[in-house]
């Protein structure tokens, strides 16, 4: 008797008590918001999206301490049309475990993450590096659906790109900044192509 091949039709993914619902909005920015400079404290993030999966390895380095945190993460939107609500599960890895996972084919994103307070909310502002250099996105999280739905676009943002799949991490890992810029123009996300 052989082992059955696993397919999406015969594989069940039960709800996990370890998975959390993330509610967030994502915004396209021209640059870092006023009050933040590139020299300000930030975290250096490398995300490796494992090809063909909903999984990533995230390495976070604090330049002040030269310490790393590594997370093995599954993140997905249960409703593909609503990227503002995702299910996320993290497992923290030690150095040996992180090295073991590095064998998988993956697409990489590198970015510097800044923290920014605006109107009583903490924003995560990501300045992308490498192939996506020039792209700046901000995210803000919410505890309830009501807060998420009622939150207006902040004045420092060019566009709300929360539900635009192009700006999800997995999709961005397959693009260059020139391709993202072309999508911004094609989708007419901003009135003038400020993003150079």
Secondary structure, DSSP 4 states (H G I P E B T S, - for coil): -PPPPP-TTT------TT-EEEEEEEEEESSSPTT--TTS--EEEEEEEETTSSEEEEEEEETTTTEEEEEEEEEE-SSTT-TTEEEEEEEEE-HHHHHHHTTS-EEEEEEEEEEEEETTEEEEEEEE-GGGTT-EEEEEEESSHHHHHHPPPPTT-SEE-TT-GGGSHHHHTT--HHHHHHHHHHTT-SSS----
